């Protein structure tokens, strides 16, 4: 009979505290659903047969790690709010004579019931939801063949084991919290508020320095390779700066408002400022977390959306022609003629016609731009930030086929790669070259700079071709002539993807030991990679959004419980309900939209470094990235306002007297 008391008490507690337990259980169900779904896709045996599936599997394997770490952090975060609300009730059990080991048994029963229900519902919904996820993923991959669907027993077992461990860890944390606290302290824990914190100038300066350092990295370093290497350092600095400034900077700001007598000694302002000051340490941590999560949502969704929307631009930028091949001549001057014969024979056999034929020899140098001078880098540690490819004028005229261009010895025709600005003159290791014409689109198939790097394709007079390259790199003209990079290609109008692939295979047979690239054949892998990027980005963005909503909700209900008695006292001393509601509204608005504004500021400064990372992928369409970023922010802001309206009503109901 006594043993049945603890499960009964546990069930009674769960139903009586449903307003706080329901969001926690909802969080658990969502985490279980996402963990199972991503693990199921990453371990599915059919994915390698899908075009682009191998790349998708790699991305989803990394995604499982992110989701599992995310689940652990979010469940511990929401559990901390839950145990805070329960301490008073648990302290009452101890005061009424129940020993702490009996309280531990009640908590164990509560956790057992919660875990069983959440894991069962999470697995049920995830099995149903994962089918919808598969359909979405296959649509993004462009794969329309019917796909087999089944329940993965290993994934079910691994999910149960993972979340059983998480629930066990949270129980140990709660038991330790209760065991190390005296019963009378548990009973009065709900009435214990935060002391007014002091504004630490050291912490404030650290926050300003960290945030400034992160912003400086994002703006100053323009090289795409440097952007990737320094991106995570910038992220860590911004996270550190955000927490420091919200913790200490917000306190300093509120104290400045309090010193302003005209502002502070107004009923609404007095209540809102003093209320936030009373527990600012807890507020600051929650607000900083909301800000960081909001920024993660914006960065993840906007960047993956931009990559997916611009995947065709990147593909056509890297492969301007349907059929293309690139090779190093290395003293074999007969290779261009052999390749031309292979092109002609394969086209004749397949009955296809070629258009926009190109062929050229080029030399590419990765150099450093210092004070407008492009030169070789003597120190290997220095980062080469510009790629310059040189092409003979005779090759350009042969491709264009129109009236041949004429250049003076000190003139060049320029095609800027990416968003590189083109000056009127270029200083190439001391040689001043005047820009005679700027091309708006690439002319050749591949000259070494169509891979997302910043730089130029320079069409120069034939007699200046080798001397300029030798000056840029320090390589002798004889050695440079032995390492020419040859590229050729053509378009095949009105040909299907299968015909283009067959043509490329035939050219490979006639011209062996060299990779013949068919743009149409690359499309499935290309769509698979960027479709997986976008799917995983939206998936993780949704997770971060759910975490943001839950933290906001718990923050509101926690503060609502804490503020109830305070507003009761204020009404007893003469404050009207209208004034109370107005003060509450100002306090919520002041605190609630600060993280959104800070997240927008982070995105403004993160824009340059993310744009540079996009250039590594070959995406140079800054307008597309700007549109994706602004669109994502507007949608997120709308959802944020909706969450504000819903959680504000919960807060009003809790403090209403």
C-alpha positions as CSV (number, residue, x, y, z in Angstrom):
1,X,0.0,0.0,0.0
2,X,2.8,2.3,0.9
3,X,4.6,1.5,-2.3
4,X,1.6,2.6,-4.3
5,X,1.6,6.0,-2.6
6,X,4.6,7.4,-4.5
7,X,3.3,6.6,-8.1
8,X,-0.1,8.1,-7.0
9,X,1.5,11.3,-5.7
10,X,3.6,11.5,-8.9
11,X,0.6,11.3,-11.2
12,X,-1.3,13.9,-9.0
13,X,1.7,16.2,-9.2
14,X,1.9,15.8,-13.0
15,X,-1.7,16.7,-13.5
16,X,-1.7,19.6,-11.0
17,X,1.5,21.1,-12.6
18,X,0.4,20.5,-16.2
19,X,0.9,24.2,-17.1
20,X,4.7,23.8,-16.5
21,X,5.0,20.1,-17.4
22,X,3.2,20.3,-20.7
23,X,5.9,22.6,-22.4
24,X,8.6,20.4,-21.0
25,X,7.0,17.2,-22.3
26,X,6.4,19.0,-25.7
27,X,10.1,19.9,-25.8
28,X,11.0,16.2,-25.1
29,X,8.7,15.0,-27.9
30,X,10.1,17.4,-30.4
31,X,13.7,16.5,-29.5
32,X,12.9,12.8,-29.8
33,X,11.2,13.3,-33.2
34,X,14.0,15.3,-34.6
35,X,16.7,12.9,-33.3
36,X,15.0,9.8,-34.7
37,X,14.2,11.4,-38.0
38,X,17.7,12.7,-38.7
39,X,19.3,9.4,-37.5
40,X,16.9,7.4,-39.7
41,X,17.8,9.4,-42.8
42,X,21.5,9.2,-42.0
43,X,21.4,5.4,-41.6
44,X,19.0,4.6,-44.4
45,X,20.4,2.0,-46.8
46,X,18.5,3.4,-49.8
47,X,20.0,6.9,-49.7
48,X,23.3,6.0,-51.6
49,X,21.1,5.0,-54.6
50,X,19.6,8.5,-54.7
51,X,21.4,11.0,-57.0
52,X,23.4,13.2,-54.5
53,X,22.6,10.7,-51.7
54,X,26.2,10.1,-50.7
55,X,26.7,13.8,-50.0
56,X,23.4,14.0,-48.2
57,X,24.4,11.1,-45.9
58,X,27.6,12.9,-45.0
59,X,25.7,16.1,-44.1
60,X,23.0,14.2,-42.1
61,X,25.7,12.3,-40.2
62,X,27.0,15.7,-39.1
63,X,23.5,16.8,-38.5
64,X,22.8,13.9,-36.0
65,X,25.7,15.2,-33.8
66,X,24.3,18.7,-33.8
67,X,20.7,17.5,-33.1
68,X,21.9,15.2,-30.2
69,X,24.0,18.0,-28.6
70,X,21.1,20.4,-29.1
71,X,18.6,18.0,-27.5
72,X,20.8,17.6,-24.4
73,X,21.2,21.4,-23.9
74,X,17.6,22.2,-24.5
75,X,16.2,19.5,-22.2
76,X,18.5,20.5,-19.4
77,X,17.6,24.2,-19.9
78,X,13.8,23.5,-19.7
79,X,14.3,21.1,-16.8
80,X,16.0,23.9,-14.8
81,X,12.9,26.0,-15.1
82,X,10.8,23.0,-14.1
83,X,12.7,22.2,-11.0
84,X,12.7,25.8,-9.9
85,X,8.9,25.9,-9.9
86,X,8.7,22.5,-8.1
87,X,11.1,23.3,-5.2
88,X,8.4,24.9,-3.1
89,X,6.2,21.9,-3.4
90,X,9.0,19.5,-2.7
91,X,10.0,21.6,0.4
92,X,6.4,21.3,1.6
93,X,6.6,17.5,1.5
94,X,9.8,17.6,3.6
95,X,8.2,20.0,6.2
96,X,5.2,17.7,6.5
97,X,7.4,14.8,7.5
98,X,8.5,13.1,4.2
99,X,12.1,12.2,4.1
100,X,14.3,13.3,1.2
101,X,14.6,9.7,0.0
102,X,10.8,9.5,-0.2
103,X,10.8,12.8,-2.2
104,X,13.4,11.2,-4.4
105,X,11.1,8.2,-5.0
106,X,8.3,10.6,-6.0
107,X,10.6,12.5,-8.4
108,X,11.7,9.1,-9.9
109,X,8.1,8.1,-10.5
110,X,7.3,11.5,-12.1
111,X,10.3,11.1,-14.4
112,X,9.4,7.5,-15.3
113,X,5.9,8.5,-16.3
114,X,7.1,11.5,-18.2
115,X,9.9,9.6,-20.0
116,X,7.6,6.7,-21.0
117,X,4.9,9.0,-22.4
118,X,7.3,11.3,-24.2
119,X,9.4,8.6,-25.7
120,X,6.3,6.7,-26.9
121,X,4.7,9.8,-28.4
122,X,8.0,11.0,-29.8
123,X,8.7,7.7,-31.6
124,X,5.2,7.4,-32.8
125,X,5.1,10.9,-34.3
126,X,8.7,10.7,-35.6
127,X,7.9,7.5,-37.5
128,X,4.9,9.2,-39.1
129,X,6.8,12.5,-39.5
130,X,9.9,11.0,-41.0
131,X,8.0,9.8,-44.1
132,X,6.9,13.4,-44.7
133,X,10.6,14.5,-44.2
134,X,11.7,11.9,-46.8
135,X,9.2,13.2,-49.3
136,X,10.4,16.8,-48.8
137,X,14.1,15.7,-49.0
138,X,13.5,13.7,-52.2
139,X,11.7,16.7,-53.7
140,X,14.7,19.0,-53.0
141,X,17.0,16.3,-54.4
142,X,14.9,16.2,-57.6
143,X,14.3,12.4,-57.2
144,X,10.9,11.3,-58.2
145,X,11.2,7.5,-58.2
146,X,9.1,5.8,-55.5
147,X,11.2,5.3,-52.4
148,X,10.8,2.4,-49.9
149,X,9.9,3.4,-46.4
150,X,10.3,1.3,-43.2
151,X,10.7,1.6,-39.5
152,X,14.3,1.3,-38.4
153,X,14.6,-0.8,-35.2
154,X,18.3,0.2,-34.6
155,X,17.3,3.8,-34.8
156,X,14.4,3.3,-32.4
157,X,16.7,1.5,-29.9
158,X,19.4,4.2,-30.2
159,X,16.9,7.0,-29.6
160,X,15.4,5.2,-26.6
161,X,18.9,4.7,-25.1
162,X,20.0,8.3,-25.8
163,X,16.9,9.9,-24.2
164,X,16.9,7.5,-21.3
165,X,20.4,8.7,-20.5
166,X,19.3,12.3,-20.8
167,X,16.3,11.8,-18.5
168,X,18.6,9.9,-16.0
169,X,21.1,12.8,-16.1
170,X,18.4,15.4,-15.4
171,X,17.0,13.3,-12.5
172,X,20.5,13.1,-10.9
173,X,20.8,16.9,-11.4
174,X,17.4,17.5,-9.7
175,X,18.1,15.0,-6.9
176,X,21.4,16.8,-6.1
177,X,19.7,20.2,-6.1
178,X,17.0,19.0,-3.7
179,X,19.4,17.0,-1.5
180,X,21.9,19.8,-1.0
181,X,19.1,22.3,0.0
182,X,17.5,22.6,3.4
183,X,13.7,21.9,3.5
184,X,12.9,25.4,4.7
185,X,15.0,26.9,1.9
186,X,13.0,24.7,-0.6
187,X,9.8,26.0,0.9
188,X,10.7,29.6,0.4
189,X,12.7,29.3,-2.8
190,X,9.8,30.8,-4.9
191,X,10.0,33.9,-2.8
192,X,13.7,34.2,-3.0
193,X,14.6,36.9,-5.6
194,X,17.8,37.9,-7.2
195,X,19.9,40.5,-5.5
196,X,20.5,43.7,-7.3
197,X,23.6,42.9,-9.3
198,X,26.5,45.3,-9.7
199,X,27.6,46.6,-13.1
200,X,31.1,45.1,-13.7
201,X,33.1,47.4,-15.9
202,X,35.6,44.7,-16.5
203,X,32.9,42.4,-17.8
204,X,31.4,45.2,-19.8
205,X,34.8,46.0,-21.4
206,X,35.4,42.3,-22.1
207,X,32.0,42.2,-23.8
208,X,32.7,45.2,-25.9
209,X,36.2,43.9,-26.9
210,X,34.8,40.4,-27.7
211,X,31.9,41.8,-29.8
212,X,34.2,44.3,-31.5
213,X,36.7,41.6,-32.3
214,X,34.0,39.4,-33.8
215,X,32.7,42.3,-35.9
216,X,36.2,43.3,-37.0
217,X,36.9,39.7,-38.2
218,X,33.7,39.7,-40.1
219,X,34.3,43.0,-41.9
220,X,38.1,43.2,-42.3
221,X,39.0,39.7,-43.7
222,X,37.8,39.6,-47.3
223,X,39.7,36.5,-48.5
224,X,37.2,33.6,-48.8
225,X,39.7,31.1,-47.4
226,X,40.4,33.3,-44.4
227,X,36.7,33.8,-43.9
228,X,36.1,30.1,-43.4
229,X,39.1,29.7,-41.1
230,X,38.1,32.7,-38.9
231,X,34.3,32.3,-39.0
232,X,34.1,30.1,-35.9
233,X,36.5,32.3,-34.0
234,X,34.2,35.3,-34.9
235,X,31.1,33.3,-33.8
236,X,32.7,32.4,-30.4
237,X,33.7,36.1,-29.8
238,X,30.2,37.3,-30.7
239,X,28.6,34.8,-28.3
240,X,31.0,35.8,-25.5
241,X,30.4,39.5,-26.2
242,X,26.6,39.0,-26.3
243,X,26.5,37.3,-22.9
244,X,28.9,39.8,-21.3
245,X,27.0,42.8,-22.6
246,X,23.6,41.4,-21.7
247,X,24.8,40.5,-18.2
248,X,26.7,43.6,-17.3
249,X,25.9,46.2,-20.0
250,X,22.2,45.9,-19.4
251,X,22.7,46.5,-15.7
252,X,24.7,49.6,-16.4
253,X,22.0,50.8,-18.8
254,X,19.2,50.3,-16.3
255,X,21.2,52.1,-13.6
256,X,21.7,55.0,-16.0
257,X,18.0,55.1,-16.5
258,X,17.5,55.1,-12.8
259,X,19.8,58.1,-12.4
260,X,17.6,60.0,-14.8
261,X,15.0,61.4,-12.3
262,X,12.7,62.7,-15.0
263,X,12.4,59.3,-16.6
264,X,12.7,57.0,-13.5
265,X,10.2,58.7,-11.3
266,X,7.2,58.0,-13.5
267,X,4.8,55.2,-12.4
268,X,5.3,53.0,-15.5
269,X,9.0,53.6,-15.8
270,X,9.6,53.1,-12.1
271,X,7.9,49.7,-12.1
272,X,9.5,48.3,-15.3
273,X,13.0,49.5,-14.5
274,X,13.0,48.4,-10.9
275,X,11.4,45.1,-11.8
276,X,14.1,44.2,-14.3
277,X,16.8,45.4,-12.0
278,X,15.5,43.1,-9.3
279,X,16.3,39.9,-11.2
280,X,18.5,41.2,-14.1
281,X,21.1,38.4,-13.7
282,X,18.5,35.8,-14.7
283,X,16.9,38.0,-17.3
284,X,20.3,38.8,-19.0
285,X,21.2,35.1,-19.3
286,X,17.8,34.3,-20.9
287,X,17.9,37.3,-23.2
288,X,21.4,36.5,-24.4
289,X,20.4,32.9,-25.1
290,X,17.3,34.1,-27.1
291,X,19.5,36.5,-29.0
292,X,22.1,33.8,-29.9
293,X,19.4,31.3,-30.9
294,X,17.7,33.9,-33.1
295,X,20.9,34.7,-34.8
296,X,21.5,31.0,-35.4
297,X,18.1,30.7,-37.0
298,X,18.7,33.7,-39.3
299,X,22.2,32.6,-40.4
300,X,21.4,28.9,-40.9
301,X,18.2,29.4,-42.9
302,X,19.3,32.4,-45.0
303,X,22.6,30.9,-46.0
304,X,21.3,27.5,-47.0
305,X,18.3,29.1,-48.7
306,X,20.7,31.3,-50.7
307,X,22.9,28.3,-51.7
308,X,19.9,26.3,-52.8
309,X,18.3,29.2,-54.8
310,X,21.6,30.1,-56.4
311,X,22.8,26.5,-57.2
312,X,22.2,26.9,-60.9
313,X,24.1,30.2,-61.0
314,X,27.0,28.5,-59.3
315,X,26.9,25.5,-61.7
316,X,26.8,27.7,-64.8
317,X,29.6,29.9,-63.4
318,X,31.9,26.9,-62.8
319,X,30.9,25.2,-66.0
320,X,30.0,27.8,-68.6
321,X,29.8,25.1,-71.4
322,X,27.9,21.9,-71.5
323,X,30.9,19.8,-72.4
324,X,34.3,20.9,-71.1
325,X,37.8,19.6,-70.4
326,X,40.9,21.1,-68.7
327,X,44.4,19.8,-68.7
328,X,48.0,20.8,-68.2
329,X,50.0,20.6,-71.5
330,X,53.4,19.8,-69.9
331,X,55.4,19.8,-73.1
332,X,52.8,17.8,-75.0
333,X,51.8,20.3,-77.6
334,X,49.8,17.7,-79.6
335,X,47.1,17.4,-76.9
336,X,44.9,20.3,-78.2
337,X,44.8,18.7,-81.7
338,X,44.0,15.3,-80.2
339,X,41.2,16.8,-78.2
340,X,39.8,18.6,-81.2
341,X,39.8,15.4,-83.2
342,X,37.9,13.6,-80.4
343,X,35.4,16.4,-80.2
344,X,34.8,16.3,-84.0
345,X,34.5,12.5,-84.2
346,X,32.2,12.2,-81.2
347,X,29.9,14.9,-82.5
348,X,29.8,13.2,-85.9
349,X,29.0,9.8,-84.4
350,X,26.2,11.1,-82.2
351,X,24.7,13.4,-84.8
352,X,24.8,16.4,-82.4
353,X,25.9,19.9,-83.2
354,X,28.2,22.1,-81.2
355,X,27.8,25.8,-80.5
356,X,29.9,28.4,-78.6
357,X,33.1,26.5,-79.0
358,X,36.0,27.7,-76.9
359,X,39.7,26.8,-76.6
360,X,42.5,28.6,-74.9
361,X,45.7,28.3,-73.0
362,X,46.1,30.2,-69.7
363,X,48.3,30.6,-66.7
364,X,47.0,31.4,-63.3
365,X,48.9,33.0,-60.4
366,X,47.6,33.3,-56.8
367,X,49.0,36.6,-55.6
368,X,48.7,39.1,-52.8
369,X,47.4,42.6,-53.3
370,X,49.3,45.1,-51.2
371,X,48.5,48.8,-51.7
372,X,47.1,48.1,-55.1
373,X,50.2,46.1,-56.3
374,X,49.6,42.5,-57.3
375,X,52.8,40.4,-56.7
376,X,54.1,37.1,-55.7
377,X,54.2,36.2,-52.0
378,X,57.6,35.5,-50.6
379,X,56.5,34.4,-47.2
380,X,54.5,31.2,-47.4
381,X,52.5,32.2,-44.3
382,X,50.9,35.1,-46.1
383,X,47.5,34.6,-47.5
384,X,47.2,35.0,-51.2
385,X,43.9,36.9,-51.7
386,X,43.7,37.2,-55.5
387,X,43.8,34.8,-58.4
388,X,44.9,36.3,-61.7
389,X,44.6,34.3,-64.9
390,X,46.4,35.4,-68.1
391,X,45.0,34.5,-71.6
392,X,46.5,35.3,-75.0
393,X,44.7,37.8,-77.2
394,X,44.8,35.4,-80.1
395,X,42.8,32.8,-78.2
396,X,40.2,35.4,-77.3
397,X,39.8,36.6,-80.9
398,X,39.5,32.9,-82.1
399,X,36.7,32.3,-79.6
400,X,34.8,35.5,-80.3
401,X,34.9,35.0,-84.1
402,X,33.9,38.6,-84.7
403,X,36.0,41.6,-85.5
404,X,39.3,40.9,-83.8
405,X,40.2,43.0,-80.8
406,X,43.4,45.0,-80.9
407,X,45.4,45.9,-77.7
408,X,48.4,48.1,-77.1
409,X,51.3,46.5,-75.2
410,X,50.2,48.1,-72.0
411,X,46.4,47.3,-72.4
412,X,44.2,44.4,-71.3
413,X,40.6,43.1,-71.5
414,X,39.3,42.1,-68.0
415,X,36.7,39.7,-66.8
416,X,36.3,40.3,-63.0
417,X,35.6,37.1,-61.1
418,X,33.0,37.4,-58.3
419,X,32.4,41.0,-57.1
420,X,36.0,42.1,-57.6
421,X,36.2,45.8,-58.3
422,X,38.1,46.7,-61.5
423,X,40.4,49.8,-61.3
424,X,41.3,51.8,-64.4
425,X,44.9,50.5,-64.2
426,X,46.4,47.3,-62.7
427,X,49.9,47.2,-61.2
428,X,51.2,43.7,-61.9
429,X,54.5,43.4,-60.0
430,X,55.5,46.9,-61.2
431,X,54.1,46.6,-64.7
432,X,51.2,49.1,-65.2
433,X,48.4,47.7,-67.4
434,X,45.5,49.9,-68.5
435,X,42.1,48.3,-68.7
436,X,40.7,48.8,-72.2
437,X,37.5,46.8,-71.8
438,X,35.5,44.9,-69.1
439,X,33.7,41.7,-70.0
440,X,30.3,41.0,-68.3
441,X,30.3,37.2,-68.7
442,X,33.0,34.5,-68.9
443,X,34.2,33.7,-72.4
444,X,36.2,30.5,-71.7
445,X,35.3,27.2,-70.1
446,X,37.9,27.1,-67.3
447,X,40.9,29.3,-66.7
448,X,41.4,28.5,-63.1
449,X,39.5,31.3,-61.4
450,X,35.8,30.3,-61.9
451,X,35.8,28.4,-58.6
452,X,34.6,31.2,-56.3
453,X,38.0,32.9,-55.8
454,X,38.3,36.7,-56.1
455,X,40.4,37.9,-59.0
456,X,40.6,38.7,-62.7
457,X,40.9,37.0,-66.1
458,X,43.2,39.2,-68.1
459,X,43.4,39.0,-71.9
460,X,46.8,40.4,-72.9
461,X,48.8,40.7,-76.1
462,X,50.6,37.5,-77.0
463,X,54.1,38.8,-76.5
464,X,53.2,40.0,-73.0
465,X,51.6,36.6,-71.9
466,X,54.7,34.9,-70.5
467,X,56.7,38.0,-69.3
468,X,53.8,39.2,-67.2
469,X,53.3,35.8,-65.6
470,X,57.0,35.5,-64.9
471,X,56.9,38.9,-63.2
472,X,53.9,37.9,-61.1
473,X,55.3,34.6,-59.9
474,X,59.0,34.7,-60.3
475,X,58.9,31.6,-62.5
476,X,61.1,31.7,-65.6
477,X,59.3,32.0,-69.0
478,X,60.7,28.6,-70.1
479,X,59.2,26.9,-67.0
480,X,55.9,28.7,-67.4
481,X,55.6,27.7,-71.1
482,X,55.9,24.0,-69.9
483,X,53.0,24.3,-67.5
484,X,50.3,25.9,-69.7
485,X,46.7,25.2,-68.6
486,X,44.6,24.3,-71.6
487,X,40.7,24.3,-71.5
488,X,38.2,23.7,-74.2
489,X,34.5,23.1,-74.5
490,X,31.2,23.7,-76.3
491,X,27.4,23.8,-75.8
492,X,25.0,21.2,-77.3
493,X,21.7,22.9,-78.2
494,X,18.5,20.8,-78.1
495,X,20.2,17.8,-76.6
496,X,18.8,15.8,-73.6
497,X,20.9,15.1,-70.5
498,X,21.2,11.5,-71.6
499,X,22.5,12.5,-75.0
500,X,25.0,14.9,-73.4
501,X,26.2,12.2,-71.0
502,X,26.6,9.8,-73.9
503,X,28.6,12.4,-75.9
504,X,30.9,13.0,-72.9
505,X,31.5,9.3,-72.5
506,X,32.4,8.9,-76.2
507,X,34.9,11.8,-76.0
508,X,36.4,10.1,-72.9
509,X,36.9,7.0,-74.9
510,X,38.5,8.8,-77.8
511,X,40.6,11.1,-75.5
512,X,41.5,8.8,-72.5
513,X,43.2,9.7,-69.2
514,X,41.4,13.0,-69.0
515,X,38.2,13.9,-67.2
516,X,35.5,15.1,-69.7
517,X,33.0,17.1,-67.7
518,X,29.3,17.1,-68.7
519,X,27.3,19.8,-67.0
520,X,24.0,17.9,-67.2
521,X,25.5,14.9,-65.5
522,X,26.7,17.0,-62.6
523,X,23.2,18.4,-62.0
524,X,21.8,15.5,-59.8
525,X,24.9,15.5,-57.5
526,X,24.7,19.3,-57.4
527,X,21.0,19.3,-56.5
528,X,21.6,16.6,-54.0
529,X,24.3,18.5,-52.2
530,X,22.6,21.9,-52.0
531,X,19.1,20.3,-51.5
532,X,20.6,18.5,-48.5
533,X,22.2,21.8,-47.3
534,X,18.8,23.6,-47.5
535,X,16.8,20.7,-46.0
536,X,19.3,20.4,-43.0
537,X,19.4,24.2,-42.7
538,X,15.6,24.6,-42.5
539,X,15.5,21.5,-40.2
540,X,18.1,22.9,-37.7
541,X,16.6,26.4,-38.1
542,X,13.2,25.0,-37.0
543,X,14.9,23.4,-34.0
544,X,16.5,26.6,-33.0
545,X,13.2,28.4,-33.4
546,X,11.5,25.8,-31.2
547,X,14.2,26.3,-28.6
548,X,13.7,30.1,-28.8
549,X,9.9,29.8,-28.3
550,X,10.3,27.5,-25.4
551,X,12.9,29.7,-23.6
552,X,10.7,32.7,-24.2
553,X,7.7,30.8,-22.8
554,X,9.5,29.6,-19.7
555,X,10.9,33.0,-19.1
556,X,7.5,34.6,-19.2
557,X,5.8,32.1,-16.9
558,X,8.7,32.1,-14.5
559,X,8.6,35.9,-14.3
560,X,4.8,35.8,-14.1
561,X,4.9,33.7,-11.0
562,X,7.6,35.9,-9.5
563,X,5.7,39.2,-10.3
564,X,2.3,38.2,-9.1
565,X,2.7,39.1,-5.4
566,X,4.6,42.3,-6.3
567,X,1.8,43.6,-8.4
568,X,-0.7,42.6,-5.7
569,X,1.1,44.9,-3.3
570,X,1.3,47.7,-5.8
571,X,-2.5,47.6,-6.3
572,X,-3.0,47.6,-2.5
573,X,-1.1,50.8,-2.2
574,X,-3.2,52.6,-4.8
575,X,-2.0,51.6,-8.3
576,X,-4.9,51.0,-10.7
577,X,-5.2,47.9,-12.9
578,X,-4.8,50.1,-16.0
579,X,-1.5,51.4,-14.7
580,X,-0.4,47.9,-13.7
581,X,-1.2,46.7,-17.2
582,X,0.6,49.6,-18.8
583,X,3.7,49.0,-16.7
584,X,3.7,45.3,-17.5
585,X,3.4,46.1,-21.2
586,X,6.3,48.5,-21.1
587,X,8.5,46.0,-19.2
588,X,7.7,43.2,-21.7
589,X,8.3,45.3,-24.7
590,X,11.6,46.7,-23.4
591,X,12.9,43.2,-22.6
592,X,11.3,41.1,-25.3
593,X,12.4,42.9,-28.5
594,X,16.0,43.7,-27.3
595,X,17.2,40.2,-28.4
596,X,15.6,40.6,-31.8
597,X,17.3,44.0,-32.4
598,X,20.6,42.6,-31.2
599,X,20.2,39.6,-33.6
600,X,19.6,42.0,-36.5
601,X,22.8,43.9,-35.6
602,X,24.7,40.6,-35.5
603,X,23.4,39.7,-39.0
604,X,24.4,43.1,-40.4
605,X,28.0,42.6,-39.3
606,X,28.0,38.9,-40.2
607,X,26.8,39.6,-43.7
608,X,30.3,40.3,-45.2
609,X,31.9,37.2,-43.8
610,X,29.0,34.9,-44.8
611,X,29.1,36.5,-48.3
612,X,32.8,35.7,-48.5
613,X,32.1,32.1,-47.5
614,X,29.4,31.9,-50.2
615,X,32.1,32.9,-52.7
616,X,34.1,29.8,-51.8
617,X,31.1,27.8,-53.1
618,X,31.1,29.9,-56.2
619,X,28.1,32.0,-55.4
620,X,28.8,35.7,-56.2
621,X,25.2,36.9,-56.5
622,X,25.2,39.4,-53.6
623,X,21.6,40.5,-54.5
624,X,20.3,37.0,-54.0
625,X,22.0,36.6,-50.6
626,X,20.7,40.0,-49.5
627,X,17.1,39.1,-50.6
628,X,17.4,35.7,-48.8
629,X,18.7,37.4,-45.6
630,X,16.1,40.1,-45.5
631,X,13.3,37.7,-46.3
632,X,14.3,35.3,-43.6
633,X,14.6,38.1,-41.1
634,X,11.1,39.4,-41.9
635,X,9.5,36.0,-41.6
636,X,11.4,35.3,-38.4
637,X,10.4,38.7,-37.0
638,X,6.7,38.0,-37.8
639,X,6.9,34.6,-36.0
640,X,8.7,36.4,-33.1
641,X,5.9,38.9,-32.8
642,X,3.3,36.1,-32.8
643,X,5.2,34.3,-30.0
644,X,5.3,37.6,-28.1
645,X,1.6,38.0,-28.3
646,X,0.9,34.5,-27.1
647,X,3.4,34.5,-24.2
648,X,2.4,38.0,-23.2
649,X,-1.2,36.7,-22.6
650,X,0.2,33.9,-20.4
651,X,2.2,36.4,-18.4
652,X,-0.9,38.7,-18.0
653,X,-3.0,35.8,-16.7
654,X,-0.3,34.9,-14.1
655,X,0.1,38.4,-12.7
656,X,-3.6,39.4,-13.0
657,X,-5.2,40.1,-9.7
